[in-house]
Amino acid sequence: MNTIRRTLLGFPLTGIAFAVAFILMSVFFSSCDKKVKNEVVKAFSDPHKVPSLSSFDVTTLISDSGITRYRIKAKEWLMFENAKEPYWLFPQGIYVEKFDENFHVDAFIMGDSAIFYKYKQLWELRGNVKMANLQDERFFTELLFWDQKKREIYSDSAIHIEKVDRIIEGIGFVSNEPMTQYTIRRTTGIFPMKSPAEEQRGESDSLKNVRDTNARRYAPQKKGEKS
């Protein structure tokens, strides 16, 4: 009568030993499987990494103290309301219009990406950040903070300002929300703005197209002015 010999790693096992080894191996693999599942569930349940709400192609109005203050346009809006410090993320850029007390647009801000910290009421815009006010002044920088509690806009990065008659460049600035009262922390250059005739003589069509930025196309219109 033939005897069936069971081995584990080359060592012979009796029937009882084989059963015990089988149970131990089952428990080991079951524990590993539970560990992997727990890690996966933990990763997907992290409130700081997983948005509680996702919206796309959004246009919405934001109120402050019961008064409509801003209009937001964004391709993607991710809300992390369950994070330790709730925040909104706009990874594909944002365009914000600010209204005055008569619901007229008095300034706008746009950037390649943005984060809004809900409790701090603080915006952080990065990338190609552009702003404009009703005095036809344009502001360009790579990093911008907008504190809605203090009603001020500021940056420590390089700033490029285009006024009607001159261009100002510097490092860092602070301004009120309508961008009408601002201070440059360190001015690095002031240059006269060319007249339309000088620009036409000195610039090619391609350079003119470069100057026709989104900031100019999206600039807020003065009351009674046609776009």
MIVO-679785 format. One record per residue (C-alpha): residue in three letters; y, x, z. Coordinates in steps of 0.05 Angstrom, whole numbers. Layout:
<resn = ala&py = Y&px = X&pz = Z>
...
END
This chain:
<resn = met&py = 0&px = 0&pz = 0>
<resn = asn&py = 66&px = 29&pz = -22>
<resn = thr&py = 120&px = 40&pz = 29>
<resn = ile&py = 193&px = 27&pz = 9>
<resn = arg&py = 237&px = 84&pz = 36>
<resn = arg&py = 311&px = 70&pz = 45>
<resn = thr&py = 359&px = 129&pz = 50>
<resn = leu&py = 432&px = 138&pz = 69>
<resn = leu&py = 465&px = 202&pz = 44>
<resn = gly&py = 395&px = 230&pz = 32>
<resn = phe&py = 366&px = 214&pz = 101>
<resn = pro&py = 308&px = 164&pz = 108>
<resn = leu&py = 322&px = 99&pz = 145>
<resn = thr&py = 276&px = 52&pz = 180>
<resn = gly&py = 286&px = -24&pz = 171>
<resn = ile&py = 327&px = -31&pz = 235>
<resn = ala&py = 369&px = 31&pz = 220>
<resn = phe&py = 382&px = 6&pz = 150>
<resn = ala&py = 408&px = -60&pz = 176>
<resn = val&py = 454&px = -26&pz = 226>
<resn = ala&py = 482&px = 20&pz = 172>
<resn = phe&py = 493&px = -39&pz = 125>
<resn = ile&py = 532&px = -77&pz = 179>
<resn = leu&py = 575&px = -16&pz = 196>
<resn = met&py = 592&px = -4&pz = 123>
<resn = ser&py = 610&px = -77&pz = 113>
<resn = val&py = 657&px = -75&pz = 173>
<resn = phe&py = 689&px = -11&pz = 147>
<resn = phe&py = 703&px = -39&pz = 78>
<resn = ser&py = 726&px = -105&pz = 107>
<resn = ser&py = 776&px = -68&pz = 152>
<resn = cys&py = 802&px = -29&pz = 93>
<resn = asp&py = 810&px = -92&pz = 52>
<resn = lys&py = 849&px = -126&pz = 109>
<resn = lys&py = 894&px = -65&pz = 116>
<resn = val&py = 912&px = -66&pz = 42>
<resn = lys&py = 925&px = -141&pz = 44>
<resn = asn&py = 969&px = -135&pz = 105>
<resn = glu&py = 1010&px = -80&pz = 73>
<resn = val&py = 1020&px = -122&pz = 10>
<resn = val&py = 1041&px = -183&pz = 50>
<resn = lys&py = 1088&px = -141&pz = 92>
<resn = ala&py = 1120&px = -111&pz = 31>
<resn = phe&py = 1132&px = -178&pz = -2>
<resn = ser&py = 1156&px = -210&pz = 63>
<resn = asp&py = 1210&px = -157&pz = 77>
<resn = pro&py = 1274&px = -200&pz = 79>
<resn = his&py = 1316&px = -140&pz = 60>
<resn = lys&py = 1278&px = -128&pz = -5>
<resn = val&py = 1260&px = -199&pz = -27>
<resn = pro&py = 1317&px = -247&pz = -44>
<resn = ser&py = 1316&px = -316&pz = -12>
<resn = leu&py = 1349&px = -344&pz = -75>
<resn = ser&py = 1357&px = -318&pz = -146>
<resn = ser&py = 1405&px = -347&pz = -197>
<resn = phe&py = 1421&px = -328&pz = -269>
<resn = asp&py = 1481&px = -340&pz = -315>
<resn = val&py = 1522&px = -365&pz = -256>
<resn = thr&py = 1593&px = -392&pz = -256>
<resn = thr&py = 1616&px = -419&pz = -189>
<resn = leu&py = 1677&px = -430&pz = -145>
<resn = ile&py = 1683&px = -400&pz = -76>
<resn = ser&py = 1725&px = -431&pz = -20>
<resn = asp&py = 1759&px = -398&pz = 38>
<resn = ser&py = 1783&px = -441&pz = 97>
<resn = gly&py = 1771&px = -503&pz = 55>
<resn = ile&py = 1814&px = -478&pz = -3>
<resn = thr&py = 1784&px = -456&pz = -70>
<resn = arg&py = 1803&px = -383&pz = -76>
<resn = tyr&py = 1757&px = -350&pz = -127>
<resn = arg&py = 1715&px = -362&pz = -189>
<resn = ile&py = 1653&px = -318&pz = -197>
<resn = lys&py = 1616&px = -305&pz = -262>
<resn = ala&py = 1551&px = -264&pz = -262>
<resn = lys&py = 1488&px = -256&pz = -303>
<resn = glu&py = 1445&px = -247&pz = -241>
<resn = trp&py = 1459&px = -267&pz = -169>
<resn = leu&py = 1409&px = -248&pz = -114>
<resn = met&py = 1419&px = -275&pz = -44>
<resn = phe&py = 1386&px = -239&pz = 15>
<resn = glu&py = 1403&px = -290&pz = 69>
<resn = asn&py = 1345&px = -271&pz = 115>
<resn = ala&py = 1362&px = -197&pz = 117>
<resn = lys&py = 1387&px = -167&pz = 183>
<resn = glu&py = 1455&px = -163&pz = 151>
<resn = pro&py = 1456&px = -218&pz = 98>
<resn = tyr&py = 1484&px = -197&pz = 31>
<resn = trp&py = 1491&px = -218&pz = -42>
<resn = leu&py = 1472&px = -171&pz = -98>
<resn = phe&py = 1499&px = -173&pz = -169>
<resn = pro&py = 1458&px = -119&pz = -205>
<resn = gln&py = 1481&px = -138&pz = -276>
<resn = gly&py = 1555&px = -140&pz = -263>
<resn = ile&py = 1606&px = -189&pz = -238>
<resn = tyr&py = 1673&px = -220&pz = -258>
<resn = val&py = 1718&px = -250&pz = -204>
<resn = glu&py = 1782&px = -289&pz = -213>
<resn = lys&py = 1829&px = -299&pz = -154>
<resn = phe&py = 1871&px = -362&pz = -149>
<resn = asp&py = 1939&px = -371&pz = -116>
<resn = glu&py = 1957&px = -432&pz = -74>
<resn = asn&py = 1971&px = -472&pz = -138>
<resn = phe&py = 1902&px = -456&pz = -166>
<resn = his&py = 1931&px = -408&pz = -218>
<resn = val&py = 1895&px = -343&pz = -232>
<resn = asp&py = 1938&px = -286&pz = -204>
<resn = ala&py = 1888&px = -228&pz = -210>
<resn = phe&py = 1817&px = -211&pz = -232>
<resn = ile&py = 1765&px = -158&pz = -215>
<resn = met&py = 1702&px = -139&pz = -253>
<resn = gly&py = 1649&px = -85&pz = -244>
<resn = asp&py = 1581&px = -62&pz = -270>
<resn = ser&py = 1548&px = -81&pz = -203>
<resn = ala&py = 1570&px = -110&pz = -137>
<resn = ile&py = 1547&px = -124&pz = -66>
<resn = phe&py = 1578&px = -175&pz = -19>
<resn = tyr&py = 1565&px = -166&pz = 55>
<resn = lys&py = 1568&px = -237&pz = 82>
<resn = tyr&py = 1585&px = -225&pz = 156>
<resn = lys&py = 1636&px = -171&pz = 141>
<resn = gln&py = 1666&px = -210&pz = 83>
<resn = leu&py = 1667&px = -144&pz = 45>
<resn = trp&py = 1656&px = -132&pz = -29>
<resn = glu&py = 1633&px = -66&pz = -58>
<resn = leu&py = 1640&px = -58&pz = -133>
<resn = arg&py = 1612&px = 2&pz = -171>
<resn = gly&py = 1610&px = 29&pz = -241>
<resn = asn&py = 1663&px = 11&pz = -292>
<resn = val&py = 1709&px = -27&pz = -245>
<resn = lys&py = 1771&px = -59&pz = -276>
<resn = met&py = 1828&px = -101&pz = -248>
<resn = ala&py = 1891&px = -134&pz = -273>
<resn = asn&py = 1950&px = -172&pz = -245>
<resn = leu&py = 2003&px = -219&pz = -273>
<resn = gln&py = 2052&px = -161&pz = -282>
<resn = asp&py = 2007&px = -137&pz = -339>
<resn = glu&py = 1984&px = -77&pz = -297>
<resn = arg&py = 1913&px = -51&pz = -307>
<resn = phe&py = 1872&px = -14&pz = -255>
<resn = phe&py = 1809&px = 27&pz = -270>
<resn = thr&py = 1763&px = 62&pz = -220>
<resn = glu&py = 1689&px = 74&pz = -206>
<resn = leu&py = 1684&px = 49&pz = -134>
<resn = leu&py = 1723&px = -7&pz = -102>
<resn = phe&py = 1722&px = -43&pz = -35>
<resn = trp&py = 1752&px = -112&pz = -25>
<resn = asp&py = 1760&px = -135&pz = 47>
<resn = gln&py = 1771&px = -210&pz = 47>
<resn = lys&py = 1785&px = -212&pz = 122>
<resn = lys&py = 1842&px = -162&pz = 117>
<resn = arg&py = 1863&px = -189&pz = 48>
<resn = glu&py = 1864&px = -119&pz = 19>
<resn = ile&py = 1832&px = -78&pz = -36>
<resn = tyr&py = 1821&px = -3&pz = -30>
<resn = ser&py = 1784&px = 57&pz = -57>
<resn = asp&py = 1776&px = 132&pz = -43>
<resn = ser&py = 1757&px = 147&pz = -115>
<resn = ala&py = 1799&px = 167&pz = -175>
<resn = ile&py = 1845&px = 111&pz = -198>
<resn = his&py = 1877&px = 102&pz = -267>
<resn = ile&py = 1935&px = 52&pz = -271>
<resn = glu&py = 1967&px = 28&pz = -336>
<resn = lys&py = 2036&px = -2&pz = -327>
<resn = val&py = 2083&px = -28&pz = -381>
<resn = asp&py = 2122&px = 37&pz = -385>
<resn = arg&py = 2077&px = 91&pz = -355>
<resn = ile&py = 2007&px = 113&pz = -335>
<resn = ile&py = 1993&px = 135&pz = -263>
<resn = glu&py = 1931&px = 173&pz = -241>
<resn = gly&py = 1911&px = 190&pz = -171>
<resn = ile&py = 1857&px = 193&pz = -117>
<resn = gly&py = 1850&px = 134&pz = -71>
<resn = phe&py = 1893&px = 72&pz = -64>
<resn = val&py = 1903&px = 10&pz = -22>
<resn = ser&py = 1931&px = -56&pz = -46>
<resn = asn&py = 1941&px = -130&pz = -29>
<resn = glu&py = 1894&px = -180&pz = -63>
<resn = pro&py = 1940&px = -199&pz = -121>
<resn = met&py = 1948&px = -124&pz = -137>
<resn = thr&py = 2024&px = -129&pz = -134>
<resn = gln&py = 2037&px = -84&pz = -74>
<resn = tyr&py = 1996&px = -20&pz = -74>
<resn = thr&py = 2000&px = 52&pz = -52>
<resn = ile&py = 1966&px = 112&pz = -85>
<resn = arg&py = 1942&px = 160&pz = -31>
<resn = arg&py = 1948&px = 222&pz = -75>
<resn = thr&py = 1982&px = 220&pz = -142>
<resn = thr&py = 1955&px = 270&pz = -193>
<resn = gly&py = 1996&px = 252&pz = -254>
<resn = ile&py = 2048&px = 205&pz = -284>
<resn = phe&py = 2053&px = 198&pz = -359>
<resn = pro&py = 2099&px = 156&pz = -403>
<resn = met&py = 2067&px = 99&pz = -439>
<resn = lys&py = 2072&px = 105&pz = -515>
<resn = ser&py = 2109&px = 51&pz = -553>
<resn = pro&py = 2070&px = 7&pz = -602>
<resn = ala&py = 2100&px = 46&pz = -660>
<resn = glu&py = 2079&px = 113&pz = -630>
<resn = glu&py = 2009&px = 87&pz = -617>
<resn = gln&py = 2004&px = 62&pz = -689>
<resn = arg&py = 2024&px = 131&pz = -716>
<resn = gly&py = 1981&px = 171&pz = -669>
<resn = glu&py = 1917&px = 130&pz = -661>
<resn = ser&py = 1861&px = 114&pz = -708>
<resn = asp&py = 1830&px = 45&pz = -712>
<resn = ser&py = 1769&px = 70&pz = -673>
<resn = leu&py = 1813&px = 94&pz = -616>
<resn = lys&py = 1850&px = 27&pz = -615>
<resn = asn&py = 1783&px = -8&pz = -608>
<resn = val&py = 1765&px = 36&pz = -549>
<resn = arg&py = 1831&px = 17&pz = -515>
<resn = asp&py = 1815&px = -57&pz = -526>
<resn = thr&py = 1773&px = -60&pz = -462>
<resn = asn&py = 1742&px = -119&pz = -427>
<resn = ala&py = 1799&px = -115&pz = -377>
<resn = arg&py = 1849&px = -131&pz = -432>
<resn = arg&py = 1807&px = -187&pz = -461>
<resn = tyr&py = 1795&px = -219&pz = -393>
<resn = ala&py = 1865&px = -209&pz = -365>
<resn = pro&py = 1891&px = -271&pz = -330>
<resn = gln&py = 1943&px = -310&pz = -369>
<resn = lys&py = 2012&px = -325&pz = -341>
<resn = lys&py = 2030&px = -398&pz = -332>
<resn = gly&py = 2045&px = -431&pz = -399>
<resn = glu&py = 2019&px = -370&pz = -438>
<resn = lys&py = 1966&px = -380&pz = -491>
<resn = ser&py = 1906&px = -334&pz = -494>
END
